Amino acid sequence: MLNKKIKIAIAGIGTVGKGLIDLLSKYKNKEIKIEITAIASRKKQEFKGKIFNKTVFFNDAQKLLKFHNYDILVELIGGEKGVSKDIVFNALREKKNVVTANKALVSKFWNQLHTLMNKNNCSLKYEAAVAGGIPIIKVVDEFLVSNKITKIYGILNGTSNYILSNMLSHKKEFESILIEAQKLGYAESDPRFDIDGTDTAHKLSILSSLAFGCYNISLRIENEGIENVDLQDLQIADSLGYKIKLLGLTELKNKNIKNFVYPCLVSKDSFIAKVDGVYNGIVVESNFCKKSCFVGEGAGARPTATSVLSDIISLSTRRNNSCRKSSKFHYEETSLQSRFGSYYLRFTTYDKPGVISGIANQFKTFNISMKSMLQKEIKVGNPNDATIVITTHDCLEKNMMRALKEINKLNFIRKKTVYFRIENFK
Ligand SMILES: NC(=O)c1ccc[n+]([C@@H]2O[C@H](COP(=O)([O-])OP(=O)(O)OC[C@H]3O[C@@H](n4cnc5c(N)ncnc54)[C@H](OP(=O)(O)O)[C@@H]3O)[C@@H](O)[C@H]2O)c1
């Protein structure tokens, strides 16, 4: 019998904090007794039950800076600066362990946090920071520790996946599905970071840093969001055998790292395309396991609290430190300009002769070859407009952008050309 007692101080009782308290009040483990010694909650809330018998309550998490009666600080406030940063760094300086769900903080201060942990022989666990209901941090850090990871990609944001899935299934535009998602609690009142790709970039940065043991790269991740995805592109992609998903992708090849976040077309046959609604889906490619696929709820009180409690238990029972070690190599980051892949292009043009040859001429100049072409009878807007959709074979992004710049200047082009990258996952 282990017979361990662990004291935790919880900062922030919002969605995840409430979920954790709910889970703690139901969780029974004879070998590990979890005692909540402190709770910092800005709002006045009622805390009833035996689990609060020995709890001290604070109305501001700053007060935890002077509170020492705990083994693990559980930070559930969020944000990369302010009180959450202060208390996390303070706890690690005091050689205490920390569990957090804060992707913004962990991705931004990856280096500093790891340096402090190593120096003070204490630990920071952050399973809840990436894909709440999928134990992806443990997979990358522990299960795949013996494998060389080459690539991780997936849907890391449930809100944007809900919006894209429901736009297509309900035949509605972005704005109206976003309002529905907010009413149902799947999107926050300020959903900016979910839809512009920032949230995905934070999570991708954590996965990339952990998998490849490299230095913090969150600020350099090029991210594009889903705010400009039109229903007609989802429908055309669907008719071509694709879905549009907001993807985070990190890949290490010959000491070059790719870290991209963008909405892209993926084949309907792929694992990722089948992950719909608020679910997250992640694929990890490694040398011995080849391809490991995971799906689960990405957020919400219950899955996220499950991740938080799993980290608390893991710190109480087993090792503290990360299994994967930081690499001493310096990796070069590959820019999007050097992406080599295929593209989906939607042109809005005047319906007149010479349009196709005009586009084809620019393709020739920039070494781009067409894979398929269709002219759609979509009569939205001006009835004299034509919609032409082209998919290409693989080409350099730099060339594609230069070609589009020239094409958009041609006199038959009615609107800026819409493009999406196509990811051909095997
Ligand atoms: N929600 C999810 O599904 C989810 C999933 C994965 C990860 N996360 C991460 O989990 C963390 C918490 O998210 P959440 O959704 O639970 O956020 P939330 O609902 O906004 O909860 C945060 C709580 O912290 C409180 N707080 C702010 N400043 C404080 C202070 N100085 N002292 C004490 N309490 C303070 C807030 O109080 P007020 O209400 O007064 O502002 C709020 O109740 C974030 O890092 C988030 O990124 C969330």
PDBQT file of the ligand as one rigid body, heavy atoms in Angstrom, charges set to zero:
ROOT
HETATM    1  N1  LIG A 501     -12.297  25.479 -20.524  1.00  0.00    +0.000 N 
HETATM    2  C1  LIG A 501     -11.707  24.470 -21.134  1.00  0.00    +0.000 C 
HETATM    3  O1  LIG A 501     -12.372  23.610 -21.690  1.00  0.00    +0.000 OA
HETATM    4  C2  LIG A 501     -10.214  24.330 -21.113  1.00  0.00    +0.000 A 
HETATM    5  C3  LIG A 501      -9.621  23.246 -21.770  1.00  0.00    +0.000 A 
HETATM    6  C4  LIG A 501      -8.241  23.088 -21.734  1.00  0.00    +0.000 A 
HETATM    7  C5  LIG A 501      -7.468  24.024 -21.073  1.00  0.00    +0.000 A 
HETATM    8  N2  LIG A 501      -8.083  25.095 -20.474  1.00  0.00    +0.000 N 
HETATM    9  C6  LIG A 501      -7.226  26.040 -19.766  1.00  0.00    +0.000 C 
HETATM   10  O2  LIG A 501      -7.574  25.991 -18.392  1.00  0.00    +0.000 OA
HETATM   11  C7  LIG A 501      -7.364  27.268 -17.808  1.00  0.00    +0.000 C 
HETATM   12  C8  LIG A 501      -8.656  27.732 -17.160  1.00  0.00    +0.000 C 
HETATM   13  O3  LIG A 501      -9.653  27.784 -18.143  1.00  0.00    +0.000 OA
HETATM   14  P1  LIG A 501     -11.203  27.959 -17.756  1.00  0.00    +0.000 P 
HETATM   15  O4  LIG A 501     -11.957  27.660 -18.993  1.00  0.00    +0.000 OA
HETATM   16  O5  LIG A 501     -11.520  27.203 -16.527  1.00  0.00    +0.000 OA
HETATM   17  O6  LIG A 501     -11.250  29.533 -17.497  1.00  0.00    +0.000 OA
HETATM   18  P2  LIG A 501     -12.316  30.344 -16.652  1.00  0.00    +0.000 P 
HETATM   19  O7  LIG A 501     -13.622  29.647 -16.673  1.00  0.00    +0.000 OA
HETATM   20  O8  LIG A 501     -12.238  31.740 -17.117  1.00  0.00    +0.000 OA
HETATM   21  O9  LIG A 501     -11.739  30.225 -15.177  1.00  0.00    +0.000 OA
HETATM   22  C9  LIG A 501     -10.655  30.958 -14.699  1.00  0.00    +0.000 C 
HETATM   23  C10 LIG A 501     -11.014  31.403 -13.307  1.00  0.00    +0.000 C 
HETATM   24  O10 LIG A 501      -9.880  32.049 -12.727  1.00  0.00    +0.000 OA
HETATM   25  C11 LIG A 501     -10.387  33.127 -11.963  1.00  0.00    +0.000 C 
HETATM   26  N3  LIG A 501      -9.368  34.116 -11.662  1.00  0.00    +0.000 N 
HETATM   27  C12 LIG A 501      -8.847  35.078 -12.458  1.00  0.00    +0.000 A 
HETATM   28  N4  LIG A 501      -7.954  35.817 -11.792  1.00  0.00    +0.000 NA
HETATM   29  C13 LIG A 501      -7.913  35.328 -10.539  1.00  0.00    +0.000 A 
HETATM   30  C14 LIG A 501      -7.192  35.678  -9.378  1.00  0.00    +0.000 A 
HETATM   31  N5  LIG A 501      -6.326  36.698  -9.351  1.00  0.00    +0.000 N 
HETATM   32  N6  LIG A 501      -7.403  34.957  -8.255  1.00  0.00    +0.000 NA
HETATM   33  C15 LIG A 501      -8.288  33.933  -8.238  1.00  0.00    +0.000 A 
HETATM   34  N7  LIG A 501      -8.995  33.553  -9.304  1.00  0.00    +0.000 NA
HETATM   35  C16 LIG A 501      -8.814  34.245 -10.439  1.00  0.00    +0.000 A 
HETATM   36  C17 LIG A 501     -11.501  33.688 -12.794  1.00  0.00    +0.000 C 
HETATM   37  O11 LIG A 501     -12.347  34.487 -12.024  1.00  0.00    +0.000 OA
HETATM   38  P3  LIG A 501     -13.392  35.508 -12.710  1.00  0.00    +0.000 P 
HETATM   39  O12 LIG A 501     -14.530  34.649 -13.127  1.00  0.00    +0.000 OA
HETATM   40  O13 LIG A 501     -13.725  36.465 -11.622  1.00  0.00    +0.000 OA
HETATM   41  O14 LIG A 501     -12.696  36.150 -13.866  1.00  0.00    +0.000 OA
HETATM   42  C18 LIG A 501     -12.174  32.411 -13.286  1.00  0.00    +0.000 C 
HETATM   43  O15 LIG A 501     -13.156  31.957 -12.387  1.00  0.00    +0.000 OA
HETATM   44  C19 LIG A 501      -6.867  28.170 -18.943  1.00  0.00    +0.000 C 
HETATM   45  O16 LIG A 501      -5.483  28.168 -18.958  1.00  0.00    +0.000 OA
HETATM   46  C20 LIG A 501      -7.393  27.478 -20.185  1.00  0.00    +0.000 C 
HETATM   47  O17 LIG A 501      -6.634  27.764 -21.331  1.00  0.00    +0.000 OA
HETATM   48  C21 LIG A 501      -9.413  25.269 -20.481  1.00  0.00    +0.000 A 
ENDROOT
TORSDOF 0
